[in-house]
């Protein structure tokens, strides 16, 4: 995939012009009508099954689609999923959660409509460290292609000034999936009705709202990773209980997503240093992100976050 080096200001001009030509950044993307439904456990660590439907009825709901392919046990009059194919939630700390296009659903599955192109993901995981994981990266290229609730959203790319090449790479990847972006220098903000992507070292981006959520731990952000040290030169990977089990140093990168309240998700492509940001930017592909809640990288090694075990 060819990439043209350019300054951040040049990127702003060229991509901004493309956004205007496409109508506020919503020109045709590589959309599909296929709807997929994936069931995993352990924060995506183990896949149980996955089905794809080429067409779904206009009245289809997430619950009905789940029940058509799996044995589903429910409680509270069918409002909450307790088991899928005999795999049950635990009253103490395990629950079934579902995401549509990488965004945690705010209402029950029986009330959530299915739209063309949706990627529905059910996962059974430990909620002891976080009652909510607002957004995940494992449905990429969603939510950028099909958005939320059948409505595609504009995407804003904010880049720190010392990671221009990584910014270009992210913009190129989004462009390759048919998503135009409005690029701007970090700190401008994306607004609550846009999908935000922030690229920069942790030192660069730690003042962002989503970064402050991550600093407050999984209970605030749903992200099982944190940066340590005054300059964020160490990346700590957490286990499902929120305990730090591995620390990465120079060249470590992170791709994670989170949101506050009703705002649309913001993705962070960050790292301990510019090399770590470059590694994270290079990992922004559907194959590397598939079924991961978040992804840490260092060199040629990928780490699904949260990290299972302490190795």
C-alpha positions as CSV (number, residue, x, y, z in Angstrom):
1,X,0.0,0.0,0.0
2,X,1.8,3.1,-1.2
3,X,2.0,6.0,1.2
4,X,3.1,9.6,0.5
5,X,5.1,11.4,3.1
6,X,3.8,14.8,3.9
7,X,3.7,17.3,6.7
8,X,0.7,17.4,9.1
9,X,-0.4,20.7,7.6
10,X,-0.3,19.3,4.1
11,X,-2.4,16.4,5.3
12,X,-4.9,18.8,6.8
13,X,-5.3,20.6,3.5
14,X,-5.5,17.5,1.2
15,X,-7.7,15.3,3.3
16,X,-9.9,18.3,4.4
17,X,-10.5,19.1,0.8
18,X,-11.5,15.5,0.1
19,X,-13.9,15.6,3.1
20,X,-15.6,18.7,1.7
21,X,-15.8,17.2,-1.8
22,X,-17.4,14.1,-0.2
23,X,-20.1,16.1,1.7
24,X,-18.8,16.6,5.3
25,X,-16.6,13.5,5.1
26,X,-19.4,11.1,4.2
27,X,-18.5,10.1,0.6
28,X,-19.2,6.5,-0.4
29,X,-17.3,3.9,1.7
30,X,-16.8,0.2,1.1
31,X,-20.1,-0.8,2.5
32,X,-21.7,-4.3,2.5
33,X,-25.1,-5.6,3.4
34,X,-23.7,-8.7,5.0
35,X,-24.4,-9.0,8.8
36,X,-22.0,-11.0,10.9
37,X,-22.6,-12.4,14.4
38,X,-19.6,-13.6,16.4
39,X,-19.7,-15.3,19.8
40,X,-16.5,-15.4,22.0
41,X,-15.5,-15.7,25.6
42,X,-12.7,-14.3,27.7
43,X,-12.5,-10.8,26.0
44,X,-12.3,-12.5,22.6
45,X,-9.6,-15.0,23.6
46,X,-11.6,-18.0,22.5
47,X,-14.1,-18.0,19.6
48,X,-17.2,-20.1,20.0
49,X,-18.8,-19.6,16.7
50,X,-19.5,-17.0,13.9
51,X,-22.3,-16.7,11.4
52,X,-22.9,-14.4,8.5
53,X,-26.2,-13.5,6.9
54,X,-26.3,-11.9,3.5
55,X,-29.7,-10.3,4.1
56,X,-31.7,-9.8,7.3
57,X,-35.4,-8.7,7.6
58,X,-36.0,-5.0,8.3
59,X,-37.6,-6.0,11.6
60,X,-34.6,-8.1,12.7
61,X,-33.2,-7.6,16.2
62,X,-30.0,-8.7,17.7
63,X,-31.8,-11.1,20.0
64,X,-33.8,-12.8,17.2
65,X,-30.6,-13.2,15.1
66,X,-28.8,-14.7,18.0
67,X,-31.7,-17.1,18.7
68,X,-31.8,-18.2,15.1
69,X,-28.3,-19.7,15.3
70,X,-27.8,-20.5,18.9
71,X,-29.5,-22.0,21.9
72,X,-30.1,-19.0,24.1
73,X,-31.1,-18.9,27.8
74,X,-32.6,-15.7,29.1
75,X,-33.9,-14.1,32.3
76,X,-36.2,-11.3,33.3
77,X,-38.7,-12.1,30.7
78,X,-36.2,-12.6,27.9
79,X,-34.4,-9.3,28.4
80,X,-31.0,-10.6,29.5
81,X,-28.9,-13.3,28.0
82,X,-27.8,-15.9,30.6
83,X,-26.4,-18.6,28.3
84,X,-25.4,-19.2,24.7
85,X,-25.2,-22.8,23.5
86,X,-25.1,-23.9,27.2
87,X,-22.3,-21.6,28.2
88,X,-23.6,-19.7,31.2
89,X,-22.9,-16.4,32.9
90,X,-21.9,-16.6,36.5
91,X,-23.8,-14.7,39.2
92,X,-20.5,-13.6,40.7
93,X,-18.4,-12.1,37.9
94,X,-19.1,-13.5,34.4
95,X,-21.6,-11.9,32.1
96,X,-22.6,-11.8,28.5
97,X,-22.0,-8.5,26.8
98,X,-22.7,-7.5,23.2
99,X,-21.3,-4.9,20.8
100,X,-22.6,-3.6,17.5
101,X,-19.8,-2.3,15.2
102,X,-17.4,-2.2,18.2
103,X,-19.7,-0.1,20.4
104,X,-21.2,-1.5,23.6
105,X,-25.0,-1.6,23.2
106,X,-26.8,0.7,25.6
107,X,-30.1,-1.3,25.6
108,X,-31.2,-4.9,25.6
109,X,-30.7,-7.1,22.5
110,X,-34.4,-7.6,22.0
111,X,-34.8,-3.8,21.4
112,X,-31.7,-3.3,19.2
113,X,-32.4,-3.3,15.5
114,X,-30.0,-4.9,13.0
115,X,-28.9,-2.8,10.1
116,X,-27.1,-3.8,6.9
117,X,-23.4,-4.3,7.4
118,X,-23.6,-4.6,11.2
119,X,-20.9,-6.6,13.0
120,X,-22.5,-8.0,16.1
121,X,-20.2,-9.5,18.8
122,X,-21.2,-11.3,21.9
123,X,-18.6,-12.0,24.5
124,X,-18.7,-13.7,27.9
125,X,-16.1,-12.1,30.2
126,X,-15.1,-11.2,33.7
127,X,-16.7,-7.9,34.8
128,X,-15.0,-7.6,38.2
129,X,-12.6,-4.8,37.0
130,X,-15.1,-3.1,34.7
131,X,-18.8,-3.2,34.5
132,X,-18.7,-1.6,31.1
133,X,-16.3,-1.7,28.1
134,X,-17.7,1.2,26.0
135,X,-15.8,0.3,22.8
136,X,-13.6,-2.3,21.4
137,X,-11.2,-2.4,18.4
138,X,-11.8,-6.0,17.2
139,X,-14.6,-5.2,14.8
140,X,-12.4,-2.9,12.6
141,X,-13.1,-1.5,10.1
142,X,-16.2,-0.8,12.1
143,X,-17.5,1.5,13.4
144,X,-15.9,3.7,10.7
145,X,-17.7,2.1,7.7
146,X,-21.2,1.6,9.0
147,X,-21.3,3.7,12.1
148,X,-24.0,3.3,14.8
149,X,-27.7,2.6,14.5
150,X,-27.6,2.4,10.8
151,X,-26.0,5.8,10.5
152,X,-22.5,6.3,9.3
153,X,-20.6,9.0,11.3
154,X,-17.9,11.5,10.2
155,X,-14.3,10.6,11.3
156,X,-11.8,13.1,12.7
157,X,-8.1,12.3,12.9
158,X,-6.1,14.3,15.4
159,X,-2.3,13.9,15.2
160,X,0.6,15.1,17.4
161,X,3.3,17.0,15.5
162,X,6.1,14.4,16.1
163,X,4.4,11.4,14.6
164,X,3.7,12.6,11.0
165,X,4.6,9.3,9.3
166,X,2.3,7.4,11.7
167,X,-0.5,9.9,11.1
168,X,-0.1,9.4,7.3
169,X,-0.3,5.6,7.7
170,X,-3.5,5.8,9.7
171,X,-5.1,8.2,7.2
172,X,-4.0,5.9,4.4
173,X,-5.5,2.8,6.1
174,X,-8.8,4.6,6.7
175,X,-8.8,5.9,3.1
176,X,-8.2,2.3,1.8
177,X,-11.5,1.2,3.4
178,X,-13.3,4.1,1.9
179,X,-13.5,6.3,4.9
180,X,-12.5,10.0,4.3
181,X,-11.2,11.8,7.4
182,X,-10.8,15.4,8.4
183,X,-7.3,15.7,9.8
184,X,-6.2,18.3,12.3
185,X,-3.5,18.9,14.9
186,X,-4.0,17.3,18.2
187,X,-6.0,19.3,20.7
188,X,-8.7,20.6,18.4
189,X,-11.3,17.9,19.4
190,X,-13.7,15.8,17.4
191,X,-17.1,16.5,19.0
192,X,-19.6,14.1,20.4
193,X,-21.2,13.3,17.0
194,X,-18.0,12.2,15.3
195,X,-15.7,9.2,15.6
196,X,-12.3,10.4,16.8
197,X,-8.9,8.9,16.1
198,X,-6.0,10.3,18.1
199,X,-2.4,9.5,17.1
200,X,0.6,10.4,19.3
201,X,2.9,9.3,22.0
202,X,1.4,9.0,25.5
203,X,3.3,12.1,26.5
204,X,1.6,13.9,23.6
205,X,-2.0,12.7,24.1
206,X,-2.3,12.2,27.9
207,X,-4.2,15.5,28.2
208,X,-7.0,14.1,26.0
209,X,-10.3,13.2,27.8
210,X,-10.1,9.6,26.7
211,X,-6.5,9.3,27.9
212,X,-7.6,10.6,31.3
213,X,-10.2,7.8,31.4
214,X,-7.5,5.3,30.7
215,X,-5.4,6.7,33.4
216,X,-8.2,6.0,35.8
217,X,-8.2,2.3,35.0
218,X,-10.6,-0.2,33.4
219,X,-13.5,0.8,35.6
220,X,-13.5,4.2,33.9
221,X,-12.4,3.4,30.4
222,X,-12.9,-0.3,29.8
223,X,-9.2,-0.4,28.6
224,X,-7.0,-3.0,30.4
225,X,-3.7,-1.1,29.9
226,X,-2.0,1.9,31.5
227,X,1.1,4.0,30.9
228,X,3.6,4.4,33.8
229,X,6.3,6.9,34.5
230,X,6.2,10.7,34.2
231,X,6.7,10.5,30.4
232,X,4.6,7.4,29.8
233,X,7.7,5.4,28.8
234,X,6.3,2.1,30.1
235,X,3.1,0.3,29.0
236,X,1.5,-1.9,31.6
237,X,-0.8,-4.7,30.4
238,X,-3.5,-5.7,32.8
239,X,-5.3,-9.0,33.3
240,X,-9.1,-9.4,33.4
241,X,-9.0,-8.6,37.1
242,X,-7.3,-5.3,36.4
243,X,-3.9,-6.3,37.7
244,X,-0.7,-5.4,36.0
245,X,0.9,-8.6,34.7
246,X,3.4,-7.4,32.1
247,X,5.3,-4.2,31.4
248,X,6.6,-3.1,28.0
249,X,9.2,-0.5,27.5
250,X,10.7,1.3,24.4
251,X,8.9,0.7,21.1
252,X,5.6,-0.4,22.7
253,X,2.3,0.7,21.1
254,X,-1.4,0.5,22.0
255,X,-4.6,0.6,19.9
256,X,-7.6,1.1,22.2
257,X,-11.0,2.7,22.1
258,X,-13.3,4.2,24.7
259,X,-16.0,6.7,25.2
260,X,-17.6,8.8,27.9
261,X,-21.3,8.9,28.4
262,X,-23.3,9.2,25.2
263,X,-20.4,10.5,23.1
264,X,-19.2,8.4,20.1
265,X,-16.0,6.4,20.7
266,X,-12.5,7.7,20.3
267,X,-9.7,5.5,19.2
268,X,-6.2,6.0,20.6
269,X,-3.2,5.0,18.5
270,X,-0.4,5.7,21.0
271,X,2.8,4.4,22.4
272,X,5.8,4.9,24.8
273,X,7.7,6.7,22.0
274,X,7.4,7.5,18.3
275,X,8.5,4.0,17.4
276,X,5.7,2.5,19.5
277,X,3.2,4.8,17.8
278,X,4.5,3.6,14.4
279,X,4.1,0.0,15.5
280,X,0.5,0.6,16.6
281,X,-0.3,2.5,13.4
282,X,1.1,-0.4,11.3
283,X,-1.2,-2.8,13.3
284,X,-4.4,-0.9,12.3
285,X,-5.6,-3.7,10.0
286,X,-8.7,-5.9,10.2
287,X,-6.6,-9.1,10.5
288,X,-4.5,-7.9,13.4
289,X,-7.3,-6.4,15.3
290,X,-9.9,-9.1,14.8
291,X,-11.7,-10.2,18.0
292,X,-9.5,-8.1,20.2
293,X,-10.8,-5.7,22.8
294,X,-7.5,-3.7,22.6
295,X,-4.1,-4.5,21.1
296,X,-0.6,-3.8,22.4
297,X,2.4,-4.3,20.1
298,X,6.1,-4.4,20.5
299,X,8.3,-5.3,17.6
300,X,6.8,-8.3,15.9
301,X,4.8,-9.4,19.0
302,X,1.1,-8.7,19.5
303,X,-0.6,-8.8,22.9
304,X,-4.4,-9.0,23.2
305,X,-5.5,-6.7,26.0
306,X,-6.5,-7.7,28.7
307,X,-3.6,-10.1,28.9
308,X,-4.7,-13.6,29.8
309,X,-2.4,-15.1,32.4
310,X,0.8,-13.7,33.7
311,X,3.4,-14.9,31.1
